[in-house]
Amino acid sequence: MGEIVLARVDDRLIHGQVVVKWVNVVHADTIIIIDNSLAEDKYMQDVYKLAAPPGINVVVVKVKEFEEDLLGGKFEKNKLMLLFKNITTAKEALEAGIPIKKLNIGGIGKKLGSVSKQVAGSISLDEHDAKTLLELKEKWNLEIFFQVIPDQQSLDLLGVIKKYYPYLLK
């Protein structure tokens, strides 16, 4: 099985910060975009593949397909950066058995129709996502941190929840 060097939620997926900074810091050689609907959109897949630096392989897959590929040894010798458009898909990946130990929350825009709070840089969190992250932390003993780019200080999930959604803590 390949080494997961970073699992990140970023609704923009591949963009300057990911490509220029994170890939170099974690030494990823393959970016896996895990998104069920994007896996059906060949045009957008090509757009994301073109956004990656030379030498970095980009694969766009559905959650179930990636689980099968990973467990089947397809990425056995690769250093993988997993990218999710949203927290819900990251949760689905964990439920499918993808062995994520740390989850970076790197970019979540404000959602229309929800009350989101800007918690760090380009990261907004609504109550539903905050609850989901707490569930992921508890159920999978997942380390969750908020960090847009690697050279800025990271924020721990519980610190963010205490500041913005303290009533969610028991």
C-alpha positions in Angstrom: 0.0 0.0 0.0 1.2 3.5 -0.8 2.2 6.0 1.9 -0.4 8.7 2.6 1.8 11.7 3.2 -1.1 14.2 3.4 -4.9 14.0 3.5 -6.4 17.4 2.9 -9.9 19.0 2.6 -9.7 21.9 0.2 -12.7 22.8 -1.9 -10.4 24.3 -4.6 -8.4 21.0 -4.8 -5.3 21.7 -6.8 -4.2 25.3 -6.8 -1.1 27.3 -6.1 -0.7 26.6 -2.4 -1.2 22.9 -2.8 1.0 22.5 -5.8 3.8 24.8 -4.8 4.0 24.4 -1.1 2.4 21.2 0.2 3.7 18.9 -2.5 7.2 20.0 -1.8 6.9 19.8 2.0 5.4 16.3 2.1 7.4 15.1 -0.9 4.3 13.7 -2.6 4.7 12.1 -6.1 1.0 11.4 -6.7 -2.1 13.6 -6.0 -5.2 11.6 -5.6 -8.4 13.6 -5.9 -11.2 11.6 -4.3 -14.5 12.9 -5.4 -17.4 10.8 -6.7 -18.9 13.4 -9.1 -15.5 14.7 -10.4 -14.6 11.1 -11.3 -17.3 11.3 -13.9 -16.2 14.6 -15.4 -13.3 14.0 -17.8 -13.0 17.7 -18.8 -12.5 18.9 -15.2 -10.1 16.0 -14.6 -7.9 17.3 -17.4 -8.0 20.8 -15.9 -6.7 19.5 -12.6 -4.1 17.3 -14.2 -2.8 20.4 -16.1 -2.6 22.3 -12.8 -0.1 19.9 -11.3 3.6 20.4 -11.6 5.6 18.3 -14.0 6.4 14.9 -12.6 3.4 14.8 -10.3 0.9 12.2 -11.2 -2.8 13.2 -10.7 -5.5 10.6 -10.4 -9.2 11.4 -9.9 -11.2 8.5 -8.5 -14.4 7.7 -6.6 -14.1 6.7 -3.0 -14.8 3.0 -3.5 -12.5 2.9 -6.5 -9.6 4.4 -4.5 -10.2 1.9 -1.6 -9.9 -1.0 -4.1 -6.8 0.5 -5.8 -5.1 1.3 -2.5 -5.7 -2.1 -0.9 -4.9 -3.8 -4.2 -1.5 -2.3 -4.2 -1.9 0.0 -7.2 0.0 2.8 -5.4 2.3 0.6 -3.4 5.5 2.6 -4.2 3.9 6.1 -4.2 3.8 9.0 -1.7 0.2 10.1 -1.9 -1.5 13.4 -1.2 -5.2 12.8 -0.9 -7.5 15.7 -1.7 -11.1 16.0 -0.8 -13.5 18.8 -1.8 -15.4 18.6 1.4 -15.5 17.0 4.9 -18.4 14.7 3.9 -16.2 12.9 1.3 -13.3 12.6 3.7 -15.7 10.9 6.1 -16.9 8.6 3.4 -13.3 7.6 2.7 -12.7 6.8 6.4 -15.9 4.8 6.5 -14.6 2.9 3.4 -11.5 1.9 5.3 -9.0 4.3 3.8 -6.3 4.5 6.5 -6.1 8.2 7.2 -4.3 9.2 10.5 -4.2 13.0 10.1 -6.6 15.3 8.2 -5.6 18.8 7.2 -8.4 21.2 6.7 -7.0 23.7 4.2 -9.7 25.5 2.4 -13.5 25.5 2.9 -15.4 28.5 1.5 -18.6 29.8 3.1 -21.6 27.7 2.0 -24.7 29.4 0.7 -27.6 29.0 3.0 -25.6 28.1 6.1 -24.1 30.1 8.9 -20.4 29.6 8.6 -17.7 31.1 10.7 -14.3 32.0 9.3 -12.0 30.1 11.6 -8.6 30.6 9.8 -7.6 32.2 6.5 -9.7 30.7 3.8 -11.3 28.2 6.1 -15.0 28.6 7.1 -16.8 26.1 9.2 -20.5 25.6 9.8 -22.0 23.7 12.7 -22.7 20.6 10.7 -19.0 20.3 9.5 -17.8 21.1 13.1 -19.9 18.2 14.4 -18.7 15.9 11.7 -15.1 16.7 12.4 -15.6 16.0 16.1 -17.2 12.7 15.2 -14.3 11.8 12.9 -11.8 12.6 15.7 -13.6 10.5 18.2 -14.5 7.5 16.0 -11.1 7.1 14.2 -8.8 8.8 16.7 -8.0 11.2 13.8 -5.7 14.1 14.3 -7.4 17.1 12.6 -5.7 20.4 12.1 -6.4 23.6 10.2 -3.6 25.0 8.1 -3.9 26.7 4.8 -0.2 26.6 3.9 2.7 24.7 5.6 4.6 27.7 6.7 1.8 29.1 8.8 1.0 27.8 12.3 -1.6 25.0 12.4 -4.7 25.1 14.6 -5.9 22.0 16.4 -9.6 21.0 16.0 -10.5 21.2 19.6 -9.0 24.7 19.9 -11.1 25.8 16.9 -14.2 24.2 18.3 -13.7 25.8 21.8 -13.4 29.2 20.2 -16.2 29.1 17.6 -18.5 26.3 18.6 -17.9 25.7 22.4 -21.4 24.3 23.0 -20.6 21.3 20.8 -18.1 20.0 23.4 -19.5 17.8 26.1 
